[in-house]
């Protein structure tokens, strides 16, 4: 009985770590994967570098972004931090 009761604090610690650290982190990773998979032309985004841009073209893992009028760059899909909205018509 003493050996079993010695493992109870370890089990409680693991449950605590799971519900406060591991589970929220996996939920956040799932939401990010979903957001990246739903990127479309015309989406207004913010990159991990803090640049605001509009998506002009989406290819497998590469995006063509317009930072300003006639300023276009290519970026990896993973460089998108968040989606800020969608333009009513894509910029050309």
Buried (B, 14 or more C-beta within 10 A) or exposed (E): EEEEEEEEEEEEEEEEEEEEEEEEEEEEEEEBEEBBEEBEBBBBBBBEEEBEBBBBEBEEEEBBBBBEEEEBBEBEBEBBBEBEEBEEEBEE
